[in-house]
Structure formats: structure tokens, C-alpha cells
Amino acid sequence: MIFRKIDFKSEDYESECALRDEVLRRPLGLSLYDEDLSGEGAQLHFGLFDSNNTLSACVIAVPVSAHEVKLRQMAVQSDCQLQGLGRRILNDLEKFFEKQAVVVFSLHARLSALGFYEKSGYVVTGGEFIEVGIPHAKMIKRIAA
């Protein structure tokens, strides 16, 4: 698997949107394409690509400050789940941002994914809230500077 940035409005970005829609929105009866995606041009998009250059996993990072990014919309292709790709994309992303002095990673996790993120070093910081119609919790991970 190759970890790399995805350019906004590129062919890879279209694959990313399709993956996010399939994994994150359709199971909720929603469509990613009903959302305003124009602000995503200012966000950083990343993916894991297989040897055929097919997108297997993706995540978006939103700069919050010089030392913090918020992760959002992480998705792994259905037929690739439970193969360590979620952990791999998180690790690769953290290494990418460590080089830029980012030490805080935050995200809104679906309650069903809390265990996954906790195993990756994320800690719940606050109560439950509803996002896209389902319960979430804010999580944070701090890494050594």
C-alpha cells in the first residue's frame, strides 16, 4: 500500500468521495453528494492505494492550528476492512504531520469506532453528541514533540 496526498478535484479525489459515500453515508440513508463539498479544497486529503493504484482507504485532515489537525471522514473500502488499513493510514498520517510539528490530532468518532481509536492512542474528551444522525464522541491524541 502506498500512502499519498490526494489533490482536491482530481480523479483520486473523485474516488475518495465515492469511497466516503459508500462507507460513511449510504449506510445511514444519506448521500455525500447532497453535502456542500466546496470547503474541502482548503483541507488535506490522503489515501492508501494498492499496487493497481486503487484507493483502499482515505482520511481528511483539517489544520486547526500550527500544532493541531482535526481528522475527519476516515473510510476503508468494505472488502479491505479488518486488514489493518485503518491503523496504517492513521500511522502514516501521524508520521507525515510529525515532520510539520503537529502534536495534537483530534476527531469526532462514531461510538462504534471508539475501540479502534482507543487502541491507536486516542482518548475521549467530553460527552456524546449527535452528528449525521448518529452518536459520536470527541477524541484527542497527543504525540511527543
C-alpha positions as CSV (number, residue, x, y, z in Angstrom):
1,M,0.0,0.0,0.0
2,I,1.2,3.5,-0.9
3,F,0.2,6.5,1.3
4,R,0.0,9.8,-0.6
5,K,-1.8,13.1,-0.7
6,I,-4.9,13.4,-2.8
7,D,-5.4,16.7,-4.8
8,F,-8.8,18.3,-4.5
9,K,-11.0,17.9,-7.6
10,S,-8.6,15.2,-9.0
11,E,-9.6,11.8,-10.2
12,D,-8.3,10.4,-6.9
13,Y,-10.5,12.9,-5.1
14,E,-13.5,11.6,-7.0
15,S,-12.5,8.1,-5.9
16,E,-12.2,9.3,-2.4
17,C,-15.7,10.9,-2.5
18,A,-17.1,7.6,-3.8
19,L,-15.5,5.7,-1.0
20,R,-16.7,8.1,1.7
21,D,-20.2,8.0,0.2
22,E,-20.3,4.2,0.1
23,V,-18.8,3.6,3.6
24,L,-19.9,6.6,5.6
25,R,-23.1,8.0,4.1
26,R,-25.1,5.3,2.3
27,P,-25.4,3.0,5.3
28,L,-27.1,6.0,7.1
29,G,-29.5,6.6,4.2
30,L,-27.6,9.7,3.2
31,S,-25.5,10.9,0.3
32,L,-22.2,12.7,0.4
33,Y,-23.2,14.4,-2.8
34,D,-26.0,16.2,-1.0
35,E,-23.4,18.0,1.1
36,D,-21.5,21.2,0.2
37,L,-18.0,19.9,-0.5
38,S,-16.6,23.2,-1.8
39,G,-14.8,23.9,1.5
40,E,-12.8,20.7,1.1
41,G,-10.3,22.5,-1.1
42,A,-8.8,24.0,2.0
43,Q,-8.4,20.6,3.7
44,L,-5.7,18.0,3.2
45,H,-6.8,14.7,1.7
46,F,-4.8,11.4,2.0
47,G,-5.2,7.9,0.7
48,L,-3.8,4.4,0.8
49,F,-3.5,3.0,-2.8
50,D,-2.9,-0.6,-3.7
51,S,-0.5,-1.8,-6.4
52,N,-3.2,-1.2,-9.1
53,N,-3.5,2.5,-7.9
54,T,-6.9,1.7,-6.5
55,L,-7.9,3.7,-3.4
56,S,-8.3,1.4,-0.4
57,A,-8.6,3.9,2.5
58,C,-8.8,7.6,2.9
59,V,-8.8,10.4,5.5
60,I,-9.1,14.2,5.6
61,A,-7.0,16.4,7.8
62,V,-8.2,19.9,8.7
63,P,-5.5,22.3,10.1
64,V,-6.7,23.7,13.4
65,S,-3.5,25.5,14.4
66,A,0.2,25.2,13.7
67,H,0.3,22.2,16.1
68,E,-3.1,20.6,15.7
69,V,-5.1,18.9,12.9
70,K,-8.6,17.5,13.1
71,L,-9.2,14.2,11.3
72,R,-12.5,13.6,9.5
73,Q,-14.2,11.2,7.1
74,M,-11.8,8.3,7.5
75,A,-13.0,5.3,5.4
76,V,-11.7,1.9,4.4
77,Q,-13.1,0.0,1.4
78,S,-15.6,-2.6,2.6
79,D,-13.7,-5.5,1.2
80,C,-10.4,-4.3,2.8
81,Q,-11.7,-3.8,6.4
82,L,-10.2,-5.7,9.3
83,Q,-6.9,-5.9,7.4
84,G,-5.1,-3.2,9.4
85,L,-5.6,-0.4,6.8
86,G,-7.3,1.9,9.3
87,R,-4.3,1.7,11.6
88,R,-1.9,2.0,8.7
89,I,-3.4,5.2,7.4
90,L,-3.5,6.8,10.9
91,N,0.2,5.9,11.5
92,D,1.2,7.2,8.1
93,L,-0.8,10.4,8.6
94,E,0.8,11.0,12.0
95,K,4.3,10.5,10.6
96,F,3.5,12.9,7.8
97,F,2.4,15.6,10.3
98,E,5.1,15.0,12.9
99,K,7.5,16.4,10.3
100,Q,5.5,19.6,10.4
101,A,5.5,19.8,14.3
102,V,1.9,18.8,14.7
103,V,1.5,17.2,18.1
104,V,-2.3,17.1,18.6
105,F,-4.8,15.1,16.5
106,S,-8.5,15.4,17.2
107,L,-11.5,13.8,15.7
108,H,-15.2,13.1,16.1
109,A,-15.6,9.3,16.3
110,R,-18.7,7.3,15.8
111,L,-19.3,5.4,19.1
112,S,-19.0,2.2,17.2
113,A,-15.4,3.1,16.3
114,L,-14.2,4.2,19.8
115,G,-12.4,1.0,20.5
116,F,-10.4,1.2,17.3
117,Y,-9.3,4.8,18.0
118,E,-8.5,4.0,21.7
119,K,-6.2,1.2,20.5
120,S,-4.5,3.8,18.4
121,G,-3.9,6.1,21.4
122,Y,-6.9,8.4,21.2
123,V,-8.7,9.4,24.3
124,V,-12.4,10.5,24.7
125,T,-12.6,14.2,25.8
126,G,-16.2,15.0,26.5
127,G,-19.7,13.7,26.2
128,E,-21.7,12.1,23.5
129,F,-23.2,14.2,20.7
130,I,-25.1,13.5,17.5
131,E,-23.5,14.1,14.1
132,V,-25.0,12.9,10.8
133,G,-27.8,11.4,12.9
134,I,-25.7,9.0,15.0
135,P,-23.8,9.3,18.3
136,H,-20.2,10.5,18.3
137,A,-17.6,11.4,20.8
138,K,-14.7,13.9,20.5
139,M,-11.3,12.2,20.8
140,I,-7.7,13.6,21.0
141,K,-4.3,12.1,20.7
142,R,-1.1,14.0,21.7
143,I,2.3,12.9,20.5
144,A,5.7,13.8,21.6
145,A,7.1,16.9,20.0
